[in-house]
Amino acid sequence: MIPEKQFNIGKILISNSLFLAPMDGFTDHPFRIISKKLGAGVIFSEFINGLDIVNKHPFLEQKIFFTEFERPFAYQIFDDSPERILFAAQFLAERNPDFIDINFGCSAKNVANRGAGAGLLLQPQKISRIISLLVKNLSIPISAKIRLGWDDASLNYLEVSKIIEEEGAAMISVHGRTKKQGYSGSANWKAIEEIKSARNIPIIANGDVNSKDDIQRISSATNCDGVMIGRGAIQNPWIFQRKNIEDVTYQERHTLFSDHFNSILEFYGQKTGMVLFRKHLKSYIKLDHLSRSERIQLFHPLDKIHFLDQVEFYMRSQISSQQA
Ligand SMILES: Cc1cc2nc3c(=O)[nH]c(=O)nc-3n(C[C@H](O)[C@H](O)[C@H](O)COP(=O)(O)O)c2cc1C
């Protein structure tokens, strides 16, 4: 096993280098808490739209809530306007996060096509302006999350990472795909290694880490300072304990499920919580092992007791067939 690397984001010492990736719609406060309990080192908020801060979006407070337990904790912002990103960052800095991350990687059409997220990879000068504005005006570290470029014909990760470093950012996380790739194909770990070799600030490797062996493999392949896990953590939150899903017992699954379910209901209220929890079901049961009618039943608004009985039944039967 490769020894855990220690490094700094600004003055913050990072001694656990497994990062929970920012994931819109998933890495809310309850999911971050369970990830942290299982051993995630560094935690990001879901991305926060600068426009939502300016316009005081009604769900903003829920989105930006975090607790001391989540530290080291970063807010992630996306937007296309450097001035609005600065406004958002100054607003969020008042909540005292450990650092602020800027999204230069989101490939969703409604983000990238408006010139935010990965859309900014087409405008390196704007990236330069955003990072320099933030570094000059905030006293906490600024980091960035990038992709490799817009498409294969415009791979500019070395240029972009250089700009981000030179403007004073404290760390870069790299998802080893282009905007055009979306989530298709596989992440290019070699390109992440090139960035790591060329830069002096900490580089975090991201993309396609789905098992405990992948953590080792991406660390060796990229030599990065940390490893960021996204979809692998939704499928298997125990990955932060360096455990594969096959090795998670029924009891462990049941305990985490109850904890997660109750905290979602507490955080959002029972009605909304019951709806929102559905998307986390795949952390606990294999939905593709259920029949269509079983799935429909599970996603149909059931009362809480009935829902819990059903999930427990599927968890138990899936574990026993796995062990048989
Ligand atoms: C549902 C979902 C939501 C995401 N939301 C964000 C986000 O808010 N900010 C961000 O930088 N990346 C976001 N991403 C990208 C992930 O952070 C990560 O870079 C990507 O999933 C690749 O890592 P993985 O292979 O470990 O999943 C999202 C990904 C998914 C699947």
Ligand as a Chemical Component Dictionary entry (heavy atoms), coordinates in Angstrom:
data_LIG
# 
_chem_comp.id                   LIG 
_chem_comp.type                 NON-POLYMER 
_chem_comp.pdbx_formal_charge   0 
_chem_comp.three_letter_code    LIG 
# 
loop_
_chem_comp_atom.comp_id 
_chem_comp_atom.atom_id 
_chem_comp_atom.alt_atom_id 
_chem_comp_atom.type_symbol 
_chem_comp_atom.charge 
_chem_comp_atom.model_Cartn_x 
_chem_comp_atom.model_Cartn_y 
_chem_comp_atom.model_Cartn_z 
_chem_comp_atom.pdbx_ordinal 
LIG C1  C1  C 0 -24.213 13.414 -10.454 1  
LIG C2  C2  C 0 -22.927 14.171 -10.619 2  
LIG C3  C3  C 0 -22.847 15.493 -10.229 3  
LIG C4  C4  C 0 -21.646 16.199 -10.369 4  
LIG N1  N1  N 0 -21.572 17.485 -9.919  5  
LIG C5  C5  C 0 -20.373 18.126 -9.932  6  
LIG C6  C6  C 0 -20.217 19.400 -9.317  7  
LIG O1  O1  O 0 -21.159 19.948 -8.710  8  
LIG N2  N2  N 0 -19.003 19.994 -9.392  9  
LIG C7  C7  C 0 -17.922 19.388 -10.021 10 
LIG O2  O2  O 0 -16.828 19.950 -10.053 11 
LIG N3  N3  N 0 -18.037 18.190 -10.582 12 
LIG C8  C8  C 0 -19.220 17.532 -10.533 13 
LIG N4  N4  N 0 -19.308 16.276 -11.024 14 
LIG C9  C9  C 0 -18.084 15.612 -11.537 15 
LIG C10 C10 C 0 -17.393 14.834 -10.409 16 
LIG O3  O3  O 0 -16.959 15.690 -9.382  17 
LIG C11 C11 C 0 -16.184 14.049 -10.952 18 
LIG O4  O4  O 0 -15.256 14.956 -11.471 19 
LIG C12 C12 C 0 -16.571 13.060 -12.042 20 
LIG O5  O5  O 0 -17.725 12.323 -11.682 21 
LIG C13 C13 C 0 -15.414 12.070 -12.329 22 
LIG O6  O6  O 0 -15.065 11.371 -11.167 23 
LIG P1  P1  P 0 -15.596 9.864  -10.872 24 
LIG O7  O7  O 0 -15.169 8.994  -12.034 25 
LIG O8  O8  O 0 -14.920 9.497  -9.582  26 
LIG O9  O9  O 0 -17.066 9.941  -10.785 27 
LIG C14 C14 C 0 -20.503 15.562 -10.924 28 
LIG C15 C15 C 0 -20.593 14.225 -11.314 29 
LIG C16 C16 C 0 -21.778 13.526 -11.169 30 
LIG C17 C17 C 0 -21.823 12.073 -11.579 31 
# 
loop_
_chem_comp_bond.comp_id 
_chem_comp_bond.atom_id_1 
_chem_comp_bond.atom_id_2 
_chem_comp_bond.value_order 
_chem_comp_bond.pdbx_ordinal 
LIG C1  C2  SING 1  
LIG C2  C3  SING 2  
LIG C2  C16 DOUB 3  
LIG C3  C4  DOUB 4  
LIG C4  N1  SING 5  
LIG C4  C14 SING 6  
LIG N1  C5  DOUB 7  
LIG C5  C6  SING 8  
LIG C5  C8  SING 9  
LIG C6  O1  DOUB 10 
LIG C6  N2  SING 11 
LIG N2  C7  SING 12 
LIG C7  O2  DOUB 13 
LIG C7  N3  SING 14 
LIG N3  C8  DOUB 15 
LIG C8  N4  SING 16 
LIG N4  C9  SING 17 
LIG N4  C14 SING 18 
LIG C9  C10 SING 19 
LIG C10 O3  SING 20 
LIG C10 C11 SING 21 
LIG C11 O4  SING 22 
LIG C11 C12 SING 23 
LIG C12 O5  SING 24 
LIG C12 C13 SING 25 
LIG C13 O6  SING 26 
LIG O6  P1  SING 27 
LIG P1  O7  DOUB 28 
LIG P1  O8  SING 29 
LIG P1  O9  SING 30 
LIG C14 C15 DOUB 31 
LIG C15 C16 SING 32 
LIG C16 C17 SING 33 
# 
